Amino acid sequence: MKKFTIQIRSIVQLRMIILILLGFGFIGSNAQVLETDIIPDGSMITKLSSDQYAYTEGPVWYNDSVLLFVDDGIGSPNIFQYNPVGKQISKWPSNSPHCVGLSCDKDGNLIGASSNIIMINKDGQLIKTLASEYNGKPFNNPNDLIADSKGGIYFSDPDFFLTTPPQDKTAVYYIDSIGNVKRVIDDLAKPNGLVLSPDGTKLYVVDTEINYLYSWTVASDGSLSGKSTLAELDTIDGVNNYADGMAIDIHGNIYVATGIGIQVFSPQGDSIALIQVPESPSNCDFGGKDFKTLYITAYKNIYSIDLNHLGYAVSRKTMTDVVNPVLNQPLVEVFPSPVSGFLYIRHNLGKVNSIDIVNMEGKKESILMNKQEGTRIEINTKRLQSGMYLLRLVYPEGIVTKKFIKE
């Protein structure tokens, strides 16, 4: 725990120095568009808190309902939640562990970067430790983490201001689906924020000490190859931006929290937008009822801004069968997700008694079923609003439910 205190104070001091050097030039409430249609016309940054935190970090949209984040400037417990219904902020359960970063795995379980990588239940209690050491030694400062669709987790492990770090190198690690830990990046000075492309083929990482966004190609076993410099971060008068956490949308655009705001890059590395924030942002994550709200943690406060594009999270893409025991295998495929026009269902359970689509508020939507041919069903979703929906198929043997996203 003491390690985090050292890290927290130093990071805060560094960010304060950035603010002074930049002369608070980016302070303001307007979101400034440089290019493309990332930010809707007139969209504004909204302040959601009241300067009550020491240093906010680790935002994650959890359980399709609330934003969880941490106050990295206090001891344990340090997890808070923001509920957009009623716009209320509250402390998470008092027994929740101290975390620096939060994320969700492919099944929607909450995972955290503490002194170890851990899994936490909805009551804030530790379920299990996923990783606690490498080569028989504890990690330095687990900081940020992201899960893949195969049940694995990548996490960064810098050594912020440790005089004698336990590990011989700062690194990014990968925990595979059965708990094996391997070091996959070891040539960055201070690896920090990381995010996967929506198709899972690229891992993006920033180095807090260097103003570059890097990418690697992801292999089927989680290993990495082909490091490349995807983009150079914008600076003011050459001041180090201290890049931190990241988010990504369904089109693969990458949102990087830096000293001058949230810098947005295309999958090709083009700088396409800048979201200016009244405080130096530490991290960001998509959420909200339509998953187009970008939540931002920034020093003493949290902020939000509504954007044009859906965010991406592996926990939302996963479509898990929920069915009375019929066959112990995948029964139904639903594609594409996100969908814009027609949703297709491929199934192998025979006759379907009924098909319903329910929004996340529990309201049944009217649908138009265009075709049903053998094992394939076509549904027109053009009437649906953007957001997440539950598809429910009732068979004589049981019920199958699937989540999908309408773009």
N, C-alpha and C positions, 0 to 999 in steps of 0.2 A: 504493500500500500504506500509506503514511503516513496517508492520510485515514481508513482503517479503524481505525488505532491511536487516533487522536483520538476517533473515534466510540465505540469500545469502552470506553475508560476513562471517558468521560463518562457513557455509558449505565449502566455498572456503578455509578458513583457515585450517579447519580440513583436507581437501584433500591435501593441501600443506604439512601439517605435515606428512601425510601418505607417500608422495613422498620422504620426507627427511629421514624418518625412514627406508623406503625400499631402500634407496640409489639409486633410479632410476634404480633398477635392472631389471625392465621389459621393459625398453625403447628399442625400435627397430622396424624394419619395417616388420619382418617376422612373419607370423602367425604360432604358434607352436601347433602341433597336439599332444594330449596325447593319444587318442584312437579313434576308429571308423572312419567313412568317412565323418564327418561333414564338414571338410575343404578340398577342392581340393588340390592336390599336386601343390606346387608352388604359391598358392594363397597368395596375399600380401595385407597388409593394405594400403589403399590409403588416403592420406590427401587431403581434399576437400576445405579447407579454409586456411587463411594466418594469424593466430594468432590475428584476429581482434575482438574477442569477450571476454567478461568478464567471462561468465560461461554458456556454452551451455547445454540445457536440452530439454525434451519433444519432441523427434522426432516422426513424424507420416507420413506415406506414404499417400498422399492425392490425390483424384480424379484420381487415377491410372496414375499420371504424374509427381508429384513433391514431394520432401521431405519438410515438414514444421518442423521448430524447433524454440525454443525460446532462447533468451539471457537473462538468469535470473539475470544478474548482472546490468541491466539497468532498467530505469523506463518504463512507457507505452508510445507508443506501443513497443512490444518486439518480435514480430513474424517475422521470416525470411523464405524464401523458397530457396531451391536448386533445379535447373532444370538440370537433367543429360544430356539433349540435349543442348549442348553448354557449359555445366559445369558452369552455371552461378548462382550466389547467389544474391538475391535482397530482399529488405525490403517488407514486406507485407503491405497492405493499412495502411495509417497513422492513421486511426481511430480505428484500431484493439485494443482490450483490452489487458492488461497485463495478461499473463498466466505463470504458472509454468509447467503444464503438458498438453499435447494434445493427442487426440485420435479420432476415428471415431465411430459412432454408427452403428447399423445393416443396416441402409439405406445409409450410407456413409456421413452423416452429421458430420461436424467438431464439436467436443465438447472439452471444455477446463476447466482446474482447475485453477481458479483465486481465489479471496476471496470467490466466489461462484462457483457452477458448472454451466457452461453456454453453449449455442449453438451459433455458429458463422457461417455466410454465406460465400460464396466464395469471397465476396468483403471485408471480414474482419469485417463486422458489426455484432453487437450483435443481434441475433434473439430473444432469450428469456433466462431467468434464469431458470434453471431446479431445483436447490435447493439452498437455501440461509441460512437455519437455521435448528437446531434440538432442540426440546424442548424449542422453543422460544428464543434460543441464537444462535449467529453466529458461524460458524465453526472456528477451530483454523487456520490451514494452509493447505487447500486442496492441495494435492501434485501430485498424480498420479491417473489415472482413466482408466477403461476398460469397454466396453459395452458387453452385452450378446445378444443372438439371440431372446430374448423375448421382447426387447425394454427397458430393464433395464440397469443401470449403477452402477458399484462399484467404490468407490473412497476412497483413504487413506487420513487421516486427522491428521498428527502428530502435535506437538507443538514446533517445532524447536526454542529453545531459547526464548520463550515467558515467561515473568515473571509472567503474570496473564492470562493464556489461558481462553477463554470464556467457553469452554466445560470442564466438570468435568473429562473427560477421553480422551486419544488419542484413535482413533478408525478407523475402516473401516465401511463405510455406503453403503447402497444399495438404489437407487432410482428406484422404479418400473415403469412400463410403463404408469401409470396414475399420477405419480409425488409424490407418498407417499415415505417418507424417513424413513428408519429404521437402527438402529445401529446393525451390524452383527458380529463385532469383537471388543472387548474392553480390551483384555489382552496382548497387545503388547506395548512396551515402545515407539517406534518410527516407526509405520507402514509406509511403503514407497511404493516400487514397487509392482505391482500386475498384474496378468495375468490369463486368463481362459484357461483351456484345450480345444482343438479343438471341443470336443463333449459337452462342457459346463457343465460337471459333477464335475469338480474340480476347485477350486480357489486357486492360489498360491500367497503367500505374503511373503515379506522379512521385517525384522525389522532392521533399520539402526544401532541400538545399539548392536545387537546380531548376531553372525555369523551362522545363520541357515535359511534355506528355509522351510517354512511351507505350508501345504496343508489342505484344508477343502472340504468336500463333499457338493455340491450345491443341494438344494431342488427346486422343481418346482416353488415355490414362491420367490426364491432368497435367502432364509435363508440358514444358514450354520450349519454344524455339523461335528463331528468326526475330530477335529483338530489333525494333526500328524506332526512330524518333518520329512520332506522328505529327507533333506540332510544337512550336515554341510559344510559351505563354506571353501575353502582352504585359508590359511593365510601364511604369512612369519613371523617367529619368534613370532607367536601369536598376531600380530598386528590386531586390528579390521579393517575389510575391508570396513566398511560403505557401505553395499550393497544398491543399489539404484534401477533403473528401470529395466524392464524385457521385453523380447519378447519370442515368442514360434513358433515352426515350425509345419508343418502338421502332423508330427509323434509324437508330444507331447514333444519334447525335449525343455528344458527351458533354456533361455539365460539370465544370471544375470550379470548386470554391477556391478563390485566390484573394490576395490583399486588395485588389481593385474591384472585386465583385465576382459574380458567377460568370465565368467565361465559357461560351458554348462553341464546340468544334464539331464539324461534320465527321463522318466515319473516315473521310479521306484526309482529315487534318486541317481543313479550311476553318478559319475563324469566322463564325457566322453571326454571333450575337454576344452582347454583354448585358447582364442584368446587374444594375447598380443597387447596392444595399447600403443602408445608413451606417452599418458597422461592418467590420472585416469579417466575411463569412468563414465558417469552419467546415461546413458540410451541407449537404442537401439531399432530399429524397422526394419522389413523387408520391402523391396520395390524393385524398378527397374522393367524393362520391363518383366522379367520372375519371379519376386518376390523371387529371390534367393540371392539378395544383402542385406547384413545386414548393415544398417546405424547406426553409433555410435556417440553420442554426448560426448565430453570429454574436460571439462575445457574450453580452449580458441578456440577449433576447432571441426570440424566434420570430420568423417572418414567413409570409406566404405570398405567392403570385400565381395567378391563373395563366396558363399557357395554351397554345393551340394544339399541342401534340400529346398523345397518351404517353405516360411513362412506361418503363418496362421493369418488371420484377419477376424473377423465376417462380416465386410462390404464386403469382397470379396466372402464369402461363400453364402451370401444371393442371392437368385434368384427370382427377382420380375417380375411379368408379366407386359408387356407394350402392351396393346391391345386396338383397337377400341371397344367401349362398346358392349359387347356381353352377357357376364354373369358376375355378380358381385361375382366371386368365382375363386379359383385357376383353371387354365385351362390346364396347362402343367407341368409335372414333368420331370426333367432331372437329371440323376444319372449314375454313381457316379461322384462326383466332390471333389477332383481331380480324373481324369480318366487317366488310363495308356494304355488301349487297346480299349475296346468297350464302346461307350456312348449310353445310352438307353433313349428313350423318351416315356413317357406315356401321352396320351392326350385324350380329350373327345370332340373335336370340329369337328370330321368328316374328310372330305377329306382335305389333305394338297396339296396346289398348288405347292409349292416349299420349299426347305430347303437349307439354306446357312449357312456357318461358316465363320466368318470374324475375322481377328486378330485385335489387339488393334491399329494397324496402318491403319486400314480400308481396308486392302487387303483381297479379297475373297479367301478362301482356297479350293482346290479340295478335295472332300470327296468321300468315297465309302460307299454307303448304302447297307448293307448286307441283312437286312430283314425288311419288313413292313407287320405286321400281325395285322389287326384290330386296336386296340388302342395303339399298341406298335411298336416302330421303333428302329432298331439297326444300329448304324453308327460306322464304323471302323476309329479310330482316330490315328492309329499307325504312320501315316505319319506326323502328326502335331508335331511341335517343342514344347518344354515346354513353358508354359505361359498361359495368360488369353485369352479367345476367347468369341465371341458373336455368339450365335446360333439364327438364324432368321427363323421362320416358317410363311409362308404366307398362310392364309386361305381365302376363299371367303368372310368371314365376317370381316376380319381384320388381323392384324399382331401381333405375339407374339415373344418377344425376351427374351433370357435367357443368363446369363453369366455362363461359366464353366472354370475350370482350367485343363490344360493338364500337367501331372506330367513328 
